Amino acid sequence: MPIQNIPEKNAILFVWFNHYAGILLKTPSKTLVIDPVDVKARQLQNSDAVLITHEHYDHLDQRLIAEIYKKTSCQIIADLASAKSLKNTIPPERIQNAYPGTEIKVGEVSIKPEKCQHPAQNPVTYLITSEDGVKIFHTADSQPYPEMVQIGEKEKIDLVFCTVGIAPKATPETGFEIARLTKPQVAVPYHTNNPAEQKRFAEILKTNMPRTGCLIPEQNKIYQVTKRR
Ligand SMILES: [Zn+2]
């Protein structure tokens, strides 16, 4: 962090930078940061857009976003509750409201907010498609929900982030359930400070979906994921 390299064609790079849902994502043309907390603004100064999923303290840090914005003038995309409070510090015309069913573009990168099953005001998840078609599903703190099946069938997801701890009702089992419903090429257990939860997720995945890749990320390390053939 920050990511200096540019991903290969048909690939993306990502970094998990906190114990929660903090992800830095780099496509060949754009750098996106999702739910930045517990990170320095200077590590995110190449960001083209900040995406926020909901207003809880481990996802929304207003002061940090204002700092990132000051350095980058980046696009801000946020769920309604977060967008509303961000209007105190960011010019309102730079903030785009995220609600399921709308599509937001960051250059050639597509951002589709989807439903999020989590006790917050207007939480969203994000289905992100890079300019060369790599599909990433950032499920924030969501519990599994039935419509994830349709999202998986329609989008053919390459990479899904699955909450396995800290959030209400989140366990390695519910994280695995998200992978089971969305059928990605690679599943990443995150939102935990307990490596045992990630290991348990990996075991359940290996037993039940042996052909799905499990990537247990180390914090602040860069990973590349390539589009499935
Ligand atoms: Zn959280």
Boltz pocket constraint, residues with backbone or C-beta under 6 A from the ligand:
constraints:
  - pocket:
      binder: B
      contacts: [[A, 20], [A, 21], [A, 56], [A, 58], [A, 59], [A, 141], [A, 166], [A, 167], [A, 191]]
      max_distance: 6.0
